[in-house]
Amino acid sequence: MMLDKLISYFIPLHYTKNEEEHRKAKITIGALLVVAYFNINYIIISIIFEYNGGLYSQIPLLVVSIICLILFKKEGTPKIIHTFFFIFCIISIAITVYFTKGYESFIIPWIASTHIVALLISGKRGGLLSLIACCLVLTAFYYLYINGYAFPEAYNLKYKNIFSFTTNIGLILILYLVAIVFENTNNTALRNLDLKNILLDEQKKNIEVKQKEILDSITYAKKIQEAILPSDKQVSLLLPESFVLYKPKDIVAGDFYFAEH
């Protein structure tokens, strides 16, 4: 699959040595590629619908997505890459919302999508920080709206319905594709875990067989040892007022004693 090949290309070799790091790297790269793909599509749509705000927001985000892919390939710190990327994501969506009537924009739901993607890619901390940032952006738009600020609709209004439709379809698709990347990566990790568990079970069975063989050998050695050692009766006959303190640590002792007349 083309996407899998692209994801593998951008993942540094050292991530493949640790399964959990490899899983997270695949999710990050997959999401960056999906976002870059939709940036290109949205740039084309913005040109068709004469929407300069889309160009102002999506071209920089496309550049940032490509930079993040290169930084990841060059073994950049994932946390820094995630932070850099999601800051620009939020700024990009805010610009798009601003130029499509602000708080009344049909692009407002995109703000809600950002922290979901952040949660999948960078974990709870990243998701929470993104959530806070999104809430602050939405609050700012609402504050301006209730105070009568006139947001522009900087696109050809005759395309409004189809523009709204394509934007919402795009939101559905981007969330679905990011979720698919997340699900496929997790499924691969689970399959690898199952294979490891099967291997461990086989190794356990082999160890149990070897343990039984060793235990049988030791038990047989005990019988040989008992046959060689003089009996308590024989010792009592030779030394009536004596006793033998013989306490093997496990099954077979390393000491031998003899009694002869």
Number of C-alpha atoms within 10 A of each C-alpha: 5 7 13 12 9 14 19 18 12 19 21 15 12 10 16 14 9 9 14 13 12 20 19 20 24 25 24 27 26 27 26 23 20 18 21 21 14 18 22 16 13 20 21 15 17 20 13 13 19 16 22 16 21 26 22 16 24 26 17 16 25 23 13 20 27 16 15 22 23 14 16 19 16 12 15 14 10 17 11 11 19 17 16 15 18 24 15 18 24 21 18 23 22 22 18 25 28 22 21 24 20 25 21 14 16 18 23 21 14 22 23 15 16 21 25 20 22 24 17 19 24 22 13 14 11 20 20 16 16 25 20 12 19 23 15 12 17 18 13 13 22 16 13 14 16 9 9 9 14 11 18 13 17 17 20 13 12 9 13 14 11 11 21 15 13 13 18 17 11 16 16 13 14 19 19 12 15 23 18 15 22 21 13 15 19 17 13 13 16 12 12 13 13 12 12 12 12 12 12 12 12 12 12 12 12 12 12 12 12 12 12 12 12 12 13 12 12 15 14 14 15 15 12 12 16 13 10 12 13 15 12 10 10 12 18 14 11 12 12 10 8 10 10 9 6 10 10 10 8 7 12 17 13 7 10 11 9 9 12 7 6
